[in-house]
Amino acid sequence: MHSDFDCHHRHSSYSWQSNIIVAYFKNEVRQEAVQQALAAMQSRPKPSLPMPSKRTSVMARSPDRSGTTRNETDSSSDDDSVGDHIPDRGEIKDRGSGGRERSSGADTSSTGGSARDTPPHPKTVAPAATTITPSATHGPQHQPLPSMQQQQQHRHHHHHHHTKIPNGAPGGGMSGNNGPSYWDESRTIIETPKEQDKIKRNKPEVTEVADILHNVRPPYPQPPDVTNNVTQSRRYTPADRVNRYSRDSRQSSSDDGMGTVSSSGRWKVSAKIQQLLNTLKRPKRRPLPEFYEDDDVELEIAANPKDPNAPRPEGAYMTPALGEPLSVPSGLPRNLEAALQRYGSSTFKAPVATVLDPNGKLSITLTYGKLLSRSHKVAYTLLNRPLVKGNGGGECLKHGDRVALVYPNSDPLNFLCSFYGCIFAGIVPVPIEVPLTRRDAGSQQIGFLLGSCGVQVALTSDVCLKGLPKTATGDVVAFKGWPKLHWFVTEHLPKTPKDWCPPPHIGEDTPSYIEYTTDKEGSVMGVSVSRTAMLNQCRALSQSCNYTEGDTMVCVLDFKRETGLWHSVLTSILNGMHVIYIPYALMKVNPASWMQMITKYRASVAVVKSRDLHWGLLATKDHKDIVLSSLRLLLVGDGANPWSLSSCDQFLAVFQSKGLRPDALCPCASSSECLTVSVRRPGRAGVNATGRGVLSMSGLSYGVVRVDQENSLTSLTLQDCGQVMPNCSMVVVKMDGIPYMCKTDEVGEICMGGLSTTTCNYWGLPGLSNATFRVTPIGEDGKPTNDTVEYTRSGLLGFLGPGGLVFVCGSRDGLMTVTGRKHNADDIIATVLAVEPMKFIYRGRIAVFAIRVLRDERICVIAEQRPECSEEESFQWMSRVLQAVDSIHQVGLYCLALVPPNYLPKTPLGGIHLSECKRRFLDGNLHPANVLMCPHTCVTNLPKPREVHSVGGTVSDVGPASVMVGTIVQGNRLATAQGRDIGIIDMESDSNKTYLFISEILKMRAIRDPDHVIFTLVNAKGGAAATLTCSQLHKRAEKVSNLLNERAKVNTGDHVALIFPPGIDLICAFYGCLYVGAVPVTIRPPHPQNLQTTLPTVRMIVDVSKSTLVLSNQNIIKLLKSKDASNVVDVKSWPIILDTDDMPKKKIVPTYRAPTAELLAYLDFSVSTTGMLAGIKMSHAAVTSLCRSMKLACELYPSRHIALCLDPYCGLGFALWCLSSVYSGHHSILIPPSEIEINPGLWLSAVSQYQVRDTFCSYGVMELCTKGLASSVGLLKQRGVNLACVRTCVVVAEERPRINLTTSFSKLFSALGLSPRAVSTSFGCRVNVAICLQGASSPEPSCVYVDLRALRNDRVSLVERGSPHSLCLLESGKLLPGVKVIIAHPDTKGHCGDSHLGEIWVQAPHNASGYFSVFGNEISEGGNGSEQFNARLVTGSTGEVYARTGYLGFLRRTESTSTPSSVALHSTDTIDIMSLSDLSLNSSNQSTLSSNAIAPAELPELHDAVFVVGALDETIILRGMRYHPIDIENSVMRCHRKIAECAVFAWTNLLVVVVELDGNESEALDLVPLVTNVVLEEHHLIVGVAVVVDPGVVPINSRGEKQRMHLRDGFLADQLDPIYVAYNM
């Protein structure tokens, strides 16, 4: 290794050409590497990568495109501003792209005061970079990316055929006039008439309607429009939409590329998904590790694999490297104060500092005498003027107090006076940057530092103070996070008294000054530098740089911190030198100004960054007059940056002819904590004077130094940073954990000892200080090295080369550890910049950082894109960057984002503020213009799903093992539960037969209790719109039956569609049908503002239910026959429509009574969330059993008031609205949910007004109340609304309880007296509309916490509240009387154990008799789903018949938390249909205690809780695991405050996440990385496609549930008009 170092004195593969600058720009090394890597992929076949779809309005985001320009006040700090003043661009003809040399200086740390900026590249010059056509590989290493040429061919192809790009046709691929809309490829929203004309000219013949509609069955003219409401800010009235795309046609089309690119060549979403799938089919770089537990330990192991072939260090353990002894010359002053006193009196006219103004014209010089007198004035004033507000007025500053120094980069003279004033006074200066606005990037952290240092006074100059932002009263504004400061101007102070002299110093280990430094996460710490350390540093620098009195130094660095401060403010004064300061603003106007100053003043020393060398090279016009022969030391302050090498080489090559000596170039390495680590000595000679190494980047990623071939693509050439400082020792220790010494060929963290830095610390952070400033290295024997020296960590990563030369290859802050390998941000930047950046991005404006997702770091690259760069070009460039990084670093980029110019947060000197950039990215505030996520390629530590044992369906499969949960054996109890007994009805007695028919019960009530009010309909104002007594209802029902007999000649058993708004007419029409033996079908009326979506569903239910007749009222009939409706459904195609407002004269007919209670009473149609339309048959017996069951559970009798605020068209909602009052005789207060939209307080006011004990609502209503009344609870209270009367408030639902909503509802209205125990949910489904319902005297609903990861594997694992990955599940009410529930395995039909997940099967007298019809699902063909209603177990009681609910859940025996006081059973009903005395306990061996058994008070009552997890047909099977969409959606909803709603579905094994953005379109792309991160982190799933849409696009049905399958079909048919669609790689 050593010999290699000696002979590699050449930069690998450098060849100097006559035009050096061109050579410099065609940055050979990295650029060649990148070009070869990309070229290597050309020959391989590759799928093209799908481009994201973006709305035009989102595209026009960069300032110069969108006509609206951003505030460009700070654009001057953009790197591009420099070159506007670089003359003679003709010489810089065909630059390629900057490559290997990150010549810009590359401060990746956010503190890098003077940024990675480069001068501008003339926009007129086209770079001569060759266009690379990358191509994909089927090998393990490279990523497939589309070539520019291919894309251009596509573009040609598009324009030849004028093809349709239906990316965003609003409203279902249809315009309002039912014709398809055509889209130009680049636009999805037509904005101007001119554009519309252009498109009209390109428009082909309209031949594609058939294409779109080929799946649709007649007589529905087109798919219901999913999103014609996108322009609205609020969601439209919910609509039940039926899937139009039969599953079979979908399946068959997916075989041929999913049938999405039709003959006319249309590119659709689904085609892009196919592209994505083809791309993802290639194998990953390495296989997933084989393990089955998806727990954290395993994830961690997978993220840090041990590669057996990884190189390992083989050298001996290193010994500390020692610097030469420090010899302090006798003439050197003993400290800085003495130096200033000496030079200020003996050579008081000698210049100490000269500063150029920003135009480079004038210069102001300060002499040593002036500096001395001014700093004395400052010291005197600070110690004697009351500046600090104290108890009795002001107080003076004391020795050791801290003050802030706030001076701009252009004012070093005032800074010097104040700094030395503080040193004389013994006050500790804290130099900080000038805050420009209230919310500068990182300024809040600086405020925290000032607060922790107890700073109360800020010293500043007059000009600076005038420039600070002020309040209306003229005071400086309070900056965010800053303490209250007294701003004090240090100019024009009065003279000090003659006899005053500065106070003596108290101790040498006291702080002399505090320098701010920033860690990787952006936290600002203050490094408190002791007087000893400061003086030792100045002496060591004087010796190693050979400084002498009278030297002239040109300083381009920031004089407030690090190298700039040490050389130009401290060491220069100790040696009596003259410093010429070049402000940053001048460098941007005239990059050669520093070289002109060297020439003018014949300076012997210059302190610069590699960026300044690079800028100097570009200013070719100014080169002719420059002479650098006086320069003996050109100190490169960022020599520790590996990419400074090229700048140094280039600079030397150009300026050697101008007198620059090769041995004057001296890189150094430094850090705020260790001060200067090493510096190359000027004028040195000999074999080990300088060193170079061509190292393997792969080796470095494993932390090992390996010499590489010179021409290798993946090598990194390093230059040394000189030798260790005088009197110091240096060791290299392991980066993490215990500080073990490294081997000689191992990369570690450099630590320094000997400069007294151990007397320094981080101000106010003792723990962190000990870990950083006082490190004892551990030797190979595990014992501390016998060295008595304590070391300080430098934050620099490197190793010691031959001859004691220090090599630095990165920094701790720029380090990213991905799957166990280490990568340096600077190296990644260099590779990114080598991919022809000039065309696409600004060279110095790029941020690379890692974020932690799923136990591993993921690399993100953010760059500012040029405004003239098109969507397609930027996407091409991003694709090539992915390939280049993959080839050269063997690491995948997780996220690549481009932001508009000037968007990235800046440091005060114009660099990129890295930590702020990362924070904005993670907060979703970065607003990128383009994003490419590649989780499929990067994430290789996904947990493997558990193995599913093959199940044979035999009895032996369900054994004791099935009831093991974790480590707890639950006993061999099988999951069975029963509601209390409903009693046996004697069928023979004729009086009891009456009770089997709800219509008979109505007649009986009309006779026995004619004036008892059973219904009140409430209007939006809270008044009673209508009331109905028993006899009124009976009479109106008779009128309807007459209408049916006379006008329609209805036959017994005919089906009649009832299309009424929620109200009383619906109830009358229902009983009118029963009176003539017709079968009613209740249908929600179409919504007048949304006929396009809602009318086809109405029409379909009428058809599918085989209704021979439609009953409705005048308003709705008008709507059905309106012109708008006739556009959607042909008016002539409806069956006969009768108007109940137009009744015939009364003519009594004998009412019909069914011969047997098993006959059909009514049909109940409902659209499931998956878009399946299912109609169930309800018999007369089922109706009365259901009512009886609810009567027992809820203790319903005539004196009760029940408030209903839900939809009355299907399920339990219908039963409560139409049936229950008639059966039990209670008074129902009916509140249509549509009225709640107008008046959100209506329902709760009615509940309070009528003193309702039991109320039922839907989730939609609960959400409207929670959102609509959040701010007006106080107002309701004033109006006297009191909910203390409510005993049960039940949400009628067919889904897992929405615990967040019910909890927030309870909390919000607890202020109105609502008991927290009152709110609960019910559960029903198609096979049984009411399985569970919280009864009057039921115990409180219990909740459990289950492990989400176990749930994915179909297991229930109970965990403690608050444990990670826990999901809270609420019990869905109590089992109704007469209901028996078991849990069965959905595939094997084996009986599951208690607390085991399976399908809920139900047995009850009110089960539906079967499906009447199912539309939109396979069941519709044959069998009519009889298997669903007649299922039998294969184990246990195989004789019993159950209905399968299609829902997953589990049962758990729990102790009831408490039993409400109303256990006593009342029996006051006048016509009680069954005495309650025959309550009996079921005594079968698997019996459970009835939920209402009256047990002795002291025994805890047991009951079986039913927990619903979710519908089986909603679940998504991905990677062998079962996911419930709601869990993923809940995670996504939490990840960004602007996400209004979210829905997920799977398509061809890809997870598609649709989010509604409640914000500006420019924020759409912020959501893509956050959504991807959260789903990966919490669900171990990779998002395949992320779709951002407007609010209101996710379709919601009448129950407030999302219709995900409908959304899926709309997405695949390009009907969503998305703002952005991202295809994750």
Disulfide bonds with the S-S distance in Angstrom:
none
